[in-house]
Amino acid sequence: MKKSEKPIQILLDNNVFDAAIHNPGRETKSLQLLLELIRNRNLHLVGNQYHLEEMSKYSEVYPSPTALLLLKALISKMEHIAVEDRYIKLCLNYMDPSSPVDII
C-alpha cells in the first residue's frame, strides 16, 4: 500500500464470525474471508465493545481452538471505537430497544 492510500475500513458483521466458527472442521468461505481480513494489511477492521462482546459470546457457544485463535487475531487487528450516546439515541428511533447490541 502506498503512503497516500488509505486502508479500506471494515466493520465485520458478527454473522460472518458465527458462520466461520460454527463448524471449525469445515473450511467455509466465511472462514476464508476472516483469514483474508486478518492477513490483508490494506484492510482496517473497526469495532466497538458491544461488537467484541457478541463475538466473544459466539466463541463460547461454539468453543474450539479455531474460534479462540480467530477471536484473538480479530481483536488484535481491530481498532476499538467508542460509540457516542448521541448516536445510540438516534438509532433508538429505528431499532428495537430490546436488543441493545443491534442498536449499536
C-alpha positions in Angstrom: 0.0 0.0 0.0 1.3 3.4 -0.9 1.6 6.0 1.8 -1.0 8.2 0.1 -3.6 5.4 0.1 -6.0 5.0 3.0 -6.7 1.5 4.1 -10.2 0.2 3.5 -12.2 0.3 6.8 -14.4 -2.7 7.5 -16.9 -3.3 10.3 -17.2 -7.1 10.3 -20.7 -8.4 10.8 -20.9 -10.9 13.6 -22.8 -13.3 11.5 -19.6 -13.8 9.4 -17.7 -14.7 12.6 -20.5 -17.0 13.7 -20.5 -18.8 10.4 -16.8 -19.2 10.4 -16.6 -20.8 13.8 -19.9 -22.8 13.8 -18.2 -25.8 12.4 -14.5 -25.2 12.5 -13.7 -28.5 10.9 -15.0 -27.3 7.6 -13.1 -24.7 5.7 -16.0 -22.4 4.8 -16.0 -19.3 2.7 -16.7 -17.4 5.9 -13.5 -18.8 7.5 -11.5 -18.0 4.3 -12.9 -14.4 4.4 -11.9 -13.9 8.1 -8.4 -15.2 7.4 -8.1 -12.7 4.5 -9.3 -9.9 6.6 -6.7 -10.7 9.3 -3.8 -11.1 6.8 -4.5 -8.3 4.4 -2.7 -5.1 5.5 -4.8 -2.9 3.2 -7.9 -3.7 5.3 -8.5 -1.9 8.6 -11.0 -3.5 10.9 -13.1 -1.4 13.3 -15.5 -2.4 16.1 -16.8 -1.4 19.5 -17.1 -3.0 22.9 -20.6 -4.4 22.1 -19.4 -5.9 18.9 -16.5 -7.6 20.6 -18.7 -8.9 23.4 -21.0 -10.5 20.9 -18.1 -12.2 19.1 -16.9 -13.5 22.5 -20.4 -15.0 23.2 -20.3 -16.8 19.8 -16.9 -18.2 20.6 -18.4 -19.5 23.9 -21.4 -21.1 22.1 -19.1 -22.8 19.6 -15.9 -23.4 21.6 -12.8 -24.5 19.7 -9.2 -23.6 19.3 -10.1 -22.2 15.9 -12.7 -19.9 17.4 -10.3 -18.7 20.1 -7.5 -18.0 17.7 -9.7 -16.1 15.2 -11.2 -14.0 18.0 -7.8 -13.1 19.3 -6.5 -12.3 15.8 -9.5 -10.1 15.1 -9.3 -8.3 18.4 -5.6 -7.6 17.9 -6.2 -6.2 14.4 -9.4 -4.3 15.2 -9.4 -0.6 16.1 -11.8 -0.2 19.0 -14.1 2.8 18.6 -16.3 4.2 21.4 -19.9 4.7 20.5 -21.2 8.1 21.5 -24.5 8.3 23.3 -26.0 10.7 20.7 -25.6 8.0 18.0 -27.2 5.4 20.2 -30.2 7.8 20.9 -30.6 8.4 17.1 -30.6 4.7 16.4 -33.2 4.0 19.1 -35.7 5.7 16.7 -35.2 2.9 14.2 -34.3 -0.2 16.1 -36.0 -2.5 18.6 -34.8 -1.3 22.1 -35.0 -4.8 23.5 -31.8 -5.7 21.5 -29.1 -3.2 22.6 -26.3 -4.9 20.7 -28.2 -4.5 17.4 -28.8 -0.8 18.1 -25.1 -0.2 18.3 
